[in-house]
Amino acid sequence: MAQQVADMLPAPPGRVLLLRGKRADRAAPVVAQLEQAGFDIHPCSVTAEPSLDSINTAANSLQGQAFCALVACGGGAVIDTAKALRFCLESGSALPERLDMLDPTLLAQAAHLPLIVLPSTAGTGAEVTGNAVLGTADGKLSLRGRHLFPSAALVDPSLLSTGAVPAVIGAGLDALTQTIEAHTSCYATPFTSALTGPNLRRGAQALRRIVERDDRDARTDMAWLSLSSGLALANGGLGAAHGLAAVLGGALSAPHGMLCGRLLAPVLLQNRAYAALGTESFLRIEQAIDALEEVFPKEIPGAPDLSGVEAWLSRQQVPRLREFAPDRASLDAVAVAAMSASSSLKNAVPLPLAAYHRILDAAF
């Protein structure tokens, strides 16, 4: 599918701003297609998570240059950088220190400069969402609006990074957590349920396969898991795992996907504890727990629910919160902040502060 990228761009061929990750070889098939079609490529390497400073620095360096399109080939950081950078290039200005100072009508307008994205990781689903997560001096914020949606997404499983490495595991855990939280969210709809329901087991199985014995089908399933979870969260919501991960990521500079993986099981168990028996919320939570129990079975009879998930995470060396925080008490403020995070407000059920503390205890 990567060979279709040139067909998505305006004619005649002009200058393209190409954003890619640290590994230039991941974008090599895309570069080859663009060069063959006669496009002039201006490469830009994204080596870290995007921030207000990095976006403004890049925008300033490109000031006065004209591009016919942007192409982003990489993970969520690359795609989010491309979304925010296109906004700056079209608006002709840098991002302010406070994103709420932006004119909302600018974010609500459709973009004119084409942005074609080709994800090389299966995680955030950023290729189909209208937001970009940016680091600030006080943590992380989201730039949101119609302008942030890519013009087109080409999801090619052959571009995905593979192997049992932290980046693959973290991305996969993010996609799986997004799927489960979108499925259980109190903002779930028939549309989002159609996307998430079939992927509860299939997604968990794909994660195990791509990490333990990478194969072609696992890549395809993981690519679909990421894409569909992005569509689901954009049209419904997420939950407390992402609410906590957003706050923790800013406070601890910890990898987002790894945080989601460690928080998923404790959040599901707390959600079940506070959901009323027999309600739609309770049934959705049970569906998610049953799917995880099937794919990650308990290793000891009578062990606590979802202990199989925890054991698998440990075998894959997914870090616990204690590896980032000096002590558990230092995270007390995180629990308070996470309660009002946008994702937490869409959690399956309202959770009291005590539940957030228990989740942090379990993940620590």
C-alpha positions as CSV (number, residue, x, y, z in Angstrom):
1,M,0.0,0.0,0.0
2,A,3.0,2.3,0.5
3,Q,3.3,2.5,-3.2
4,Q,0.0,4.4,-3.4
5,V,1.3,7.5,-1.6
6,A,2.3,9.4,-4.7
7,D,-1.2,8.9,-6.2
8,M,-2.7,10.7,-3.1
9,L,-0.7,13.9,-3.7
10,P,-1.5,16.9,-6.0
11,A,-0.3,17.2,-9.5
12,P,2.1,18.3,-10.9
13,P,4.7,16.9,-8.5
14,G,6.0,19.6,-6.2
15,R,8.0,19.9,-2.9
16,V,6.9,17.5,-0.1
17,L,7.8,17.8,3.5
18,L,8.5,14.3,4.7
19,L,8.4,13.6,8.4
20,R,9.9,10.3,9.6
21,G,11.3,8.7,12.8
22,K,14.8,7.9,13.9
23,R,15.2,5.0,11.4
24,A,15.3,6.3,7.9
25,D,14.9,2.8,6.5
26,R,11.3,2.7,7.7
27,A,10.4,5.4,5.3
28,A,12.6,4.2,2.5
29,P,9.7,2.6,0.5
30,V,7.8,5.9,0.7
31,V,10.8,7.9,-0.3
32,A,11.4,5.7,-3.3
33,Q,7.8,6.1,-4.5
34,L,7.9,9.9,-4.1
35,E,11.2,10.2,-6.0
36,Q,10.0,7.9,-8.8
37,A,6.9,10.1,-9.2
38,G,9.1,13.2,-9.5
39,F,8.5,14.9,-6.1
40,D,11.2,17.0,-4.4
41,I,11.6,15.7,-0.8
42,H,12.5,17.8,2.2
43,P,13.2,15.3,5.0
44,C,12.6,16.1,8.6
45,S,13.5,13.6,11.3
46,V,11.4,13.4,14.5
47,T,13.5,11.9,17.3
48,A,11.4,12.6,20.4
49,E,7.9,13.1,21.5
50,P,6.5,16.4,20.2
51,S,6.3,19.4,22.4
52,L,5.4,23.1,22.0
53,D,9.0,24.0,21.7
54,S,9.9,21.3,19.1
55,I,6.9,22.2,16.9
56,N,7.6,25.9,17.1
57,T,11.3,25.3,16.4
58,A,10.5,23.2,13.3
59,A,7.9,25.8,12.1
60,N,10.4,28.6,12.4
61,S,13.0,26.7,10.5
62,L,10.6,26.1,7.6
63,Q,9.3,29.7,7.5
64,G,9.1,31.0,4.0
65,Q,9.3,27.6,2.3
66,A,6.4,26.3,0.2
67,F,5.2,22.7,0.2
68,C,2.5,21.0,-1.9
69,A,1.9,18.4,0.8
70,L,3.2,16.8,4.0
71,V,3.8,13.1,4.3
72,A,4.3,11.4,7.7
73,C,5.8,7.9,8.0
74,G,6.4,6.8,11.5
75,G,4.8,6.3,14.9
76,G,2.4,8.5,16.9
77,A,5.1,11.1,17.7
78,V,5.8,11.6,14.0
79,I,2.2,11.8,13.0
80,D,1.3,14.2,15.9
81,T,4.3,16.3,14.9
82,A,3.0,16.4,11.3
83,K,-0.5,17.4,12.4
84,A,0.7,20.3,14.6
85,L,3.3,21.4,12.1
86,R,0.8,21.6,9.3
87,F,-1.4,23.8,11.5
88,C,1.5,26.2,12.1
89,L,2.4,26.3,8.4
90,E,-1.1,27.0,7.3
91,S,-1.8,29.6,10.1
92,G,1.6,31.2,9.6
93,S,2.2,31.5,13.3
94,A,3.8,29.6,16.2
95,L,1.8,27.8,18.9
96,P,1.2,29.9,22.1
97,E,2.3,28.7,25.5
98,R,-1.3,28.2,26.4
99,L,-3.2,26.2,23.7
100,D,-6.5,27.6,25.0
101,M,-5.4,31.0,23.6
102,L,-5.7,29.7,20.1
103,D,-8.6,30.9,18.0
104,P,-11.0,27.9,18.0
105,T,-12.3,28.8,14.6
106,L,-8.8,28.1,13.1
107,L,-8.8,24.6,14.7
108,A,-12.4,24.0,13.5
109,Q,-11.6,24.7,9.8
110,A,-10.6,22.0,7.4
111,A,-7.0,22.0,6.4
112,H,-6.0,22.8,2.8
113,L,-2.5,21.5,2.8
114,P,-2.7,17.7,2.2
115,L,-1.3,15.5,4.9
116,I,-0.8,11.8,4.1
117,V,0.1,9.5,7.0
118,L,1.6,6.0,7.0
119,P,2.0,4.6,10.5
120,S,5.0,2.4,11.2
121,T,3.8,1.4,14.6
122,A,0.5,-0.1,15.7
123,G,-0.5,1.8,18.8
124,T,-2.1,5.2,19.0
125,G,-4.3,5.2,16.0
126,A,-3.2,8.8,15.4
127,E,-3.7,8.3,11.7
128,V,-7.5,8.7,12.2
129,T,-7.8,11.1,15.1
130,G,-8.2,14.9,15.2
131,N,-5.8,15.7,18.0
132,A,-2.0,15.9,18.6
133,V,-0.5,15.4,22.1
134,L,2.2,17.9,22.9
135,G,4.5,18.2,25.8
136,T,4.6,21.5,27.7
137,A,6.4,22.8,30.8
138,D,3.5,21.6,32.9
139,G,2.9,18.2,31.4
140,K,1.0,17.2,28.2
141,L,-1.8,18.9,26.4
142,S,-3.8,18.0,23.3
143,L,-4.3,20.2,20.3
144,R,-7.7,19.3,19.0
145,G,-9.9,20.2,16.1
146,R,-11.0,19.4,12.6
147,H,-7.8,20.9,11.2
148,L,-5.8,18.1,12.9
149,F,-7.4,15.2,10.9
150,P,-5.0,13.8,8.3
151,S,-6.2,14.1,4.7
152,A,-5.6,10.3,4.2
153,A,-4.2,7.4,6.0
154,L,-2.4,4.5,4.3
155,V,-2.1,1.7,6.8
156,D,0.4,-0.9,5.4
157,P,1.3,-3.7,7.8
158,S,4.6,-4.3,6.0
159,L,5.8,-0.9,7.3
160,L,5.3,-1.9,11.0
161,S,8.3,-2.2,13.3
162,T,8.6,-5.8,14.6
163,G,10.3,-7.8,17.2
164,A,10.0,-8.2,21.0
165,V,11.3,-4.7,21.8
166,P,9.9,-2.1,24.2
167,A,8.6,0.1,21.3
168,V,6.5,-2.7,19.8
169,I,5.2,-3.8,23.2
170,G,4.4,-0.3,24.3
171,A,2.5,0.5,21.1
172,G,0.6,-2.7,21.2
173,L,-0.4,-2.2,24.9
174,D,-1.7,1.3,24.0
175,A,-3.8,-0.1,21.1
176,L,-5.2,-2.9,23.3
177,T,-6.0,-0.5,26.2
178,Q,-7.6,2.0,23.8
179,T,-9.8,-0.8,22.4
180,I,-10.9,-2.0,25.8
181,E,-11.5,1.4,27.3
182,A,-13.4,2.6,24.2
183,H,-15.5,-0.6,24.5
184,T,-16.3,0.0,28.2
185,S,-16.5,3.8,28.0
186,C,-19.8,5.4,29.2
187,Y,-19.7,7.3,25.9
188,A,-19.6,4.1,23.8
189,T,-22.0,4.0,20.8
190,P,-23.3,1.2,18.5
191,F,-20.7,2.4,16.0
192,T,-17.7,2.2,18.5
193,S,-19.0,-1.1,19.8
194,A,-19.0,-2.6,16.3
195,L,-15.3,-1.6,16.1
196,T,-14.2,-2.7,19.6
197,G,-16.3,-5.8,20.4
198,P,-14.7,-8.2,17.9
199,N,-11.2,-6.9,18.8
200,L,-11.2,-7.7,22.5
201,R,-9.9,-11.2,22.0
202,R,-8.5,-10.7,18.6
203,G,-6.5,-7.7,19.7
204,A,-5.1,-9.4,22.8
205,Q,-4.1,-12.5,20.7
206,A,-2.4,-10.3,18.1
207,L,-0.4,-8.6,20.8
208,R,0.9,-11.9,22.1
209,R,1.7,-13.1,18.6
210,I,3.5,-10.1,17.4
211,V,5.7,-10.0,20.5
212,E,6.2,-13.8,21.0
213,R,6.4,-15.0,17.4
214,D,6.0,-12.2,14.9
215,D,4.1,-13.3,11.8
216,R,2.3,-11.6,8.9
217,D,-1.2,-12.1,10.3
218,A,-0.1,-10.6,13.6
219,R,1.1,-7.5,11.8
220,T,-2.2,-7.2,9.9
221,D,-4.3,-7.7,13.1
222,M,-2.2,-5.2,15.1
223,A,-2.5,-2.6,12.3
224,W,-6.3,-3.0,12.4
225,L,-6.4,-2.9,16.2
226,S,-4.6,0.4,16.2
227,L,-6.6,1.9,13.4
228,S,-10.0,0.7,14.8
229,S,-9.1,1.9,18.3
230,G,-8.3,5.3,17.0
231,L,-11.7,5.5,15.3
232,A,-13.4,4.2,18.4
233,L,-11.8,6.7,20.8
234,A,-12.4,9.6,18.4
235,N,-16.1,8.8,18.2
236,G,-16.6,7.7,21.8
237,G,-14.1,7.9,24.6
238,L,-11.6,6.1,26.7
239,G,-11.3,5.7,30.5
240,A,-9.3,6.0,33.7
241,A,-6.3,4.1,32.5
242,H,-5.7,6.8,29.9
243,G,-6.6,9.5,32.3
244,L,-4.0,8.2,34.7
245,A,-1.4,7.6,32.0
246,A,-1.8,11.2,30.7
247,V,-1.0,12.6,34.1
248,L,1.7,10.1,34.9
249,G,3.4,10.6,31.6
250,G,3.7,14.3,32.2
251,A,4.8,13.9,35.8
252,L,7.3,11.0,35.4
253,S,8.3,11.2,31.7
254,A,7.3,7.5,31.4
255,P,6.4,5.8,28.2
256,H,2.7,6.1,27.5
257,G,2.1,2.6,26.2
258,M,3.9,0.9,29.1
259,L,1.9,3.0,31.6
260,C,-1.4,1.9,29.9
261,G,-0.4,-1.7,30.0
262,R,0.4,-1.6,33.8
263,L,-2.8,0.4,34.5
264,L,-5.3,-1.6,32.4
265,A,-5.9,-4.6,34.7
266,P,-6.2,-2.6,38.0
267,V,-8.6,-0.1,36.3
268,L,-10.8,-3.0,34.9
269,L,-11.0,-4.6,38.4
270,Q,-11.9,-1.3,40.0
271,N,-14.5,-0.6,37.3
272,R,-16.1,-4.0,37.9
273,A,-16.2,-3.3,41.7
274,Y,-18.1,-0.1,41.2
275,A,-20.4,-1.1,38.4
276,A,-23.9,-2.1,39.3
277,L,-24.6,-5.8,38.6
278,G,-26.5,-6.5,35.5
279,T,-26.1,-3.1,33.9
280,E,-24.7,-2.5,30.4
281,S,-21.5,-1.1,31.9
282,F,-21.0,-4.2,34.1
283,L,-21.5,-6.5,31.1
284,R,-19.0,-4.6,29.0
285,I,-16.4,-4.7,31.7
286,E,-17.0,-8.5,32.2
287,Q,-16.6,-9.0,28.4
288,A,-13.2,-7.3,28.5
289,I,-12.0,-9.2,31.6
290,D,-13.2,-12.5,30.1
291,A,-11.3,-11.8,26.8
292,L,-8.1,-11.0,28.7
293,E,-8.4,-14.1,30.9
294,E,-8.8,-16.3,27.9
295,V,-5.7,-14.9,26.1
296,F,-3.6,-14.4,29.3
297,P,-4.8,-17.3,31.5
298,K,-4.0,-17.6,35.2
299,E,-0.8,-19.5,35.8
300,I,-1.9,-20.7,39.2
301,P,-5.4,-22.1,39.9
302,G,-7.3,-19.7,42.2
303,A,-5.0,-16.8,41.5
304,P,-6.6,-13.3,41.4
305,D,-8.4,-12.2,38.3
306,L,-6.2,-10.9,35.5
307,S,-3.1,-12.2,37.3
308,G,-2.2,-13.8,33.9
309,V,-2.0,-10.4,32.3
310,E,0.2,-9.2,35.1
311,A,2.5,-12.2,34.8
312,W,2.8,-11.7,31.0
313,L,3.7,-8.0,31.5
314,S,6.4,-9.0,33.9
315,R,7.9,-11.5,31.5
316,Q,8.0,-8.8,28.8
317,Q,9.8,-6.5,31.3
318,V,7.0,-3.9,31.3
319,P,8.1,-1.5,34.1
320,R,6.0,-0.9,37.2
321,L,5.4,2.6,38.4
322,R,8.1,2.2,41.1
323,E,10.7,2.3,38.3
324,F,9.8,5.9,37.5
325,A,8.6,7.3,40.9
326,P,10.8,7.6,44.0
327,D,8.0,6.3,46.2
328,R,4.3,5.6,46.2
329,A,3.4,8.7,48.2
330,S,4.8,10.9,45.5
331,L,1.9,9.8,43.3
332,D,-0.9,10.9,45.6
333,A,-1.4,14.1,43.6
334,V,-1.6,12.1,40.4
335,A,-4.7,10.4,41.7
336,V,-6.4,13.7,42.3
337,A,-5.4,15.1,38.9
338,A,-6.4,12.0,37.0
339,M,-10.0,12.2,38.3
340,S,-10.7,15.2,36.2
341,A,-8.7,14.2,33.2
342,S,-10.8,14.2,30.0
343,S,-10.4,10.4,29.5
344,S,-11.3,9.6,33.1
345,L,-14.6,11.6,32.7
346,K,-15.6,9.0,30.0
347,N,-14.6,6.0,32.2
348,A,-17.0,3.1,32.3
349,V,-18.3,4.1,35.7
350,P,-17.5,7.1,38.0
351,L,-14.6,6.1,40.4
352,P,-14.0,7.7,43.8
353,L,-10.6,9.0,44.7
354,A,-10.0,5.8,46.8
355,A,-10.3,3.7,43.7
356,Y,-7.6,5.8,41.9
357,H,-5.3,5.2,44.9
358,R,-5.9,1.5,44.7
359,I,-5.1,1.4,41.0
360,L,-1.8,3.2,41.6
361,D,-1.0,0.8,44.5
362,A,-1.6,-2.2,42.2
363,A,0.5,-0.8,39.4
364,F,3.3,0.4,41.7
